[in-house]
Amino acid sequence: MTRVQPEELSALLDGELNPTRTREVEMQIAADPQLRGELQRLRESDARWRAAAATAAFEPAVRLRDASNRPRQFVAAATLLVTLTAVRMAAKLTDSLVLSFGVQAVVLVVLLAATIWLARTSERELSASQTSAESAS
Amino acid sequence: MGDIGAYERELRPLLGQAAGYARSLLRNRQDAEDAVQQAALRAWERIDQYQTSRPFKGWWFAILKNCCVDILRARNAPDTHPLDGVDPPAAREPDAFEWEGLERALQHLSPPHVEILRLKYYGGLSYAEIAETLDIPKGSVMSRLHLARKALARQLSEERP
């Protein structure tokens, strides 16, 4: 059996030794008061650290959707620009005021539908990710 | 991990410890939250560079560490200091936390020892994850962490009345 290396005491504390080596190290510690004392000192320091770390941790508010929605927002902005240009061209090309208003009304309905679709898609994505995060935790 | 949903599922469980780690480095809750937010977005932008065979937490914490360093650098930039040389109010938290005593003891340790202790305790990283974050072999993590713990235990015992 290989003699316990000093760093293996830390590894034992952290559960980083394989099961075979864990048993070997524990046996040597049981038979050696000096190793037991060393492990005890490390345990005390470790407990203090863990308590401190628990005090410092908190759940931050993190948003990822801004980044993922950038391409979609770009497409929405581009669509808006193109349709507004189409409205202006339609107004110039036709002499009929009624036809011009008709085209503008159709475009506005399409824009409204697109906006609602984008909002609902974002909501679905967000709720799906929250559900999966809750089930994971 | 090509879609944001998969990335978010990996990331969410890490955020509490990530915030604690950033807070211990930056000593300010708001700055810590900003660092975690920056790291979350920066990592997503670089998700193509992540190799799934490596520990995700270790990879992500390396990015978080850099975000914290960026904030510390910005804080220490000459134009962010008031004329009287006193730290800006946001630089330190007013409350005395459990970890204030530990932080005092850490000031006597070498930077590599402090770094590995923060990752281990505040970040809750395994040896493999620390190895990934610091880009060192796992064996080096084990020996460095042990030396750091011994140095800290010695420091804490000297501070006791």
HADDOCK unambig.tbl for C-alpha pairs under 7 A between the chains (distance, minus, plus):
assign (segid A and resid 7 and name CA) (segid B and resid 142 and name CA) 6.14 0.50 0.50
assign (segid A and resid 7 and name CA) (segid B and resid 143 and name CA) 5.35 0.50 0.50
assign (segid A and resid 7 and name CA) (segid B and resid 146 and name CA) 5.19 0.50 0.50
assign (segid A and resid 10 and name CA) (segid B and resid 146 and name CA) 5.63 0.50 0.50
assign (segid A and resid 11 and name CA) (segid B and resid 142 and name CA) 6.65 0.50 0.50
assign (segid A and resid 45 and name CA) (segid B and resid 153 and name CA) 5.94 0.50 0.50
assign (segid A and resid 49 and name CA) (segid B and resid 121 and name CA) 6.44 0.50 0.50
assign (segid A and resid 50 and name CA) (segid B and resid 121 and name CA) 6.27 0.50 0.50
assign (segid A and resid 52 and name CA) (segid B and resid 98 and name CA) 5.20 0.50 0.50
assign (segid A and resid 52 and name CA) (segid B and resid 99 and name CA) 4.78 0.50 0.50
assign (segid A and resid 53 and name CA) (segid B and resid 20 and name CA) 6.66 0.50 0.50
assign (segid A and resid 53 and name CA) (segid B and resid 121 and name CA) 6.08 0.50 0.50
assign (segid A and resid 53 and name CA) (segid B and resid 122 and name CA) 4.83 0.50 0.50
assign (segid A and resid 55 and name CA) (segid B and resid 98 and name CA) 6.52 0.50 0.50
assign (segid A and resid 56 and name CA) (segid B and resid 20 and name CA) 4.73 0.50 0.50
assign (segid A and resid 56 and name CA) (segid B and resid 23 and name CA) 6.70 0.50 0.50
assign (segid A and resid 56 and name CA) (segid B and resid 24 and name CA) 6.95 0.50 0.50
assign (segid A and resid 57 and name CA) (segid B and resid 16 and name CA) 5.42 0.50 0.50
assign (segid A and resid 57 and name CA) (segid B and resid 17 and name CA) 5.49 0.50 0.50
assign (segid A and resid 57 and name CA) (segid B and resid 19 and name CA) 5.80 0.50 0.50
assign (segid A and resid 57 and name CA) (segid B and resid 20 and name CA) 3.76 0.50 0.50
assign (segid A and resid 58 and name CA) (segid B and resid 16 and name CA) 5.01 0.50 0.50
assign (segid A and resid 58 and name CA) (segid B and resid 19 and name CA) 6.04 0.50 0.50
assign (segid A and resid 58 and name CA) (segid B and resid 20 and name CA) 6.30 0.50 0.50
assign (segid A and resid 59 and name CA) (segid B and resid 15 and name CA) 6.36 0.50 0.50
assign (segid A and resid 59 and name CA) (segid B and resid 16 and name CA) 4.71 0.50 0.50
assign (segid A and resid 59 and name CA) (segid B and resid 19 and name CA) 6.92 0.50 0.50
assign (segid A and resid 60 and name CA) (segid B and resid 15 and name CA) 6.74 0.50 0.50
assign (segid A and resid 60 and name CA) (segid B and resid 16 and name CA) 6.82 0.50 0.50
assign (segid A and resid 60 and name CA) (segid B and resid 19 and name CA) 6.43 0.50 0.50
assign (segid A and resid 60 and name CA) (segid B and resid 33 and name CA) 5.54 0.50 0.50
assign (segid A and resid 62 and name CA) (segid B and resid 37 and name CA) 5.32 0.50 0.50
assign (segid A and resid 64 and name CA) (segid B and resid 41 and name CA) 6.45 0.50 0.50
assign (segid A and resid 67 and name CA) (segid B and resid 41 and name CA) 6.94 0.50 0.50
assign (segid A and resid 129 and name CA) (segid B and resid 5 and name CA) 6.05 0.50 0.50
assign (segid A and resid 132 and name CA) (segid B and resid 9 and name CA) 6.87 0.50 0.50
assign (segid A and resid 133 and name CA) (segid B and resid 9 and name CA) 5.77 0.50 0.50
assign (segid A and resid 133 and name CA) (segid B and resid 12 and name CA) 6.46 0.50 0.50
assign (segid A and resid 137 and name CA) (segid B and resid 13 and name CA) 6.76 0.50 0.50
